[in-house]
Amino acid sequence: MSRLAPLPLRGLLALVLLVLAGPAGKAAAADLGDFFGTYVGNAQELGDTEPMARDMDIVIQPFHDNGFQIHWITVTKIGGRRDVPGVERTVQSAFFEPAEDRSLFVEVEADNPFRERETKAPMSGHAVRWASVDGETLHVYSFAVLEDGRYELQIYDRVLTDVGLDIVFRRFDDGVLVRQIKGSTVRVQP
């Protein structure tokens, strides 16, 4: 497993603010449309431990004006099987809209007329998420301050291929790479 020199919280917060401050202009919605679709595939965890196989379903769709929503299901298999006790299934969703005067997207809450909007409080453990499109790659970042003051940064890269998406996920705890997952998917009919 790769080891990086830990980045102090103050340095990481400066990096996050720099990314959020990005160049002026709206996010490139035309390029974003290339990612819309339904994908299925698999992935493996990389590192010193026994590789854990995962099945993945990913759906990327438009959201509001020029935004996007992404839904994904991950099934972590046991011994390469998904029909045995101990298998884990995780379902997640995120909704993004273009940031004002920035070339990135910021996470927003899903539309729910029966619930009051919650204000994110990063110093209370709420994750801050943002996304950007860079050529053939959709990057999604998630930053959280942990209860003990350390931080966690997750980076999901979804790279367009001729048949679907290649997936790279990395999780850093205080600047140290603690998990890396790579996989591939194919585009399917919804």
N, C-alpha and C positions, 0 to 999 in steps of 0.2 A: 504494500500500500504506500502511496506517495506521502511524504511528509513535507509540509511547508513550514517555514518559520511563522510562528503565531503573529498575527497582526493585532495590535492593541485595539480595544474598543473605540477609542478616540480616533485612531487612524481609519478604522472601518467605517465609522459614522461619516468621516470626511469623504471617504470613497463613495459611500451611498449618496451623499448630498451632491457630489460631483456628477455621478451618473444621472441623478434626477434633474440636475440643472442643465444637462445636455444641450445640444445646439437648438436654436430656434426653428420653428416650423412644425407642421402637423405630422403625425405618424403616417407612414406611407401605406394607406389603405389598399391601393391597387396591388401591391406586392403581398399584402396580408391575405387577399382572396385566394392566392395559390395554395395556402395551407388548409383551406376549408375542405372538410371531408371526414370520412369515417375510416379508421385504420385498425387493423388487428396484427398482432405479432408477439414476439417474445424477447426476453432480455436475460442477462446473467449479471450477477454481482461479481465485480472484480476485486482482487485483493488476496490477503494471506489466508483467509478462511476458505472453507469449502464453498465453491460457487453455488449460489441459490438461483434456481431457474424461476422465471416469472412469465406469466401470460399477460398481455396488455390489450386493452381496447381503448381507443382514443377517438373522441369526436370533437372537432373544431368547427364552430359555426359563427355566423355574424351575430353581433349583439348591438342593439341600438344603432346610432349613426356612426359608422366607421370603427366600431369596436369589435370585440370577439369574445366568445365564451369557449372554454375548453373543459371537457368532462373526460375523466379517465378512470378505468377500473384496472386494478392490478391484482393478480392472483399469484401468491407466492406458493410454489409447489414444494412438496416433501418428497425427496428422492426422485424428482422428475415427474411426480404424479400429482394430480389435483383431486383424486377421488379417495383420499385417505385422511384420517383424523390429523389435525394440526395445520391444515391448509388455511392460509389467511387470504381474505378478500377485502380490498380497500377501494372505496368509491370516493372520488374527489371531484370538485367543480370549482372553477374560478371564472370571474367575469371581468373584462377589461374594457376601458374606454380610453380614447386618446387624451393625453395630458395637454392642458392648455399651454400653448407656446413652447412645446417640447416635442422631440421626435421619438417619443416613447408612449407606452400605454400604462395606466395605473389601474390597480384592482378596485372594483366597486362592488357593492352588494347587489345580489340578484334582486329583481323586482319582486316586492312582496307588500301589497297594500295593507296587510293585516299586522305588520310588524314595524315598529319605529326603527329608523336607521340608527345603527350603532356607530359611535365614533371610535376609530382605531386608536389604541393607546400603546405604542411600541414599547414604552418602558414598563408596561404591565404585562408583557408577554405576547401581545397581539402581533402576528406576522405582518410585515409590510411587503407587498408584492408589486412588481412592475414587470413589463415585458418590452421587448424591442425586436424589430426585424432587421437582420443584417444579411443582405444577399439571400442565400437559400436557407438561412437559419432563423428560427423563431426561438428567442431566448426568453425564459421566464425565471425571474429571480424572487427568492423569498428570504427575508431577513427578520430575525427575531432575537430579542434580548431575553436570555434565560433567567430564571429566578435567582441564580447565584451571581448574576452580573456578567457571565460569559455570553457569547453570542453564537448564533447558528446562521449560516448562509447556505441556502440550497440553490443550485443552478440547474435548470432543465433546458437542454438544447434539443430542439426537434429540427432535423436537417432534411430538406426535400431531396428525394431520390427519384429515379425514373419510375419506380413502382410504389413508393410510399414515403415513409419517414425513417431515418436513422435516429435513435434516441441515445443521448448521453445525459446522465444524472450524476451530480456531485454534491456531497454534503460536507461542509466544513464546520468544525467546532473550534472557535477561537483561532481561525486561520489554518487549522490542521485538517487535511483531507481524511475523513473517517469512513466515507462510503462512496463507491463509484459503481455505476450500473451502465451497461451498454446493451443496446438491442436494435432490432429492426422491425419494421412493420410494412404491410402492404395496404394500399387503398382499396376499400371494398364498397359495394353498394350499400347505402343505409337501410 
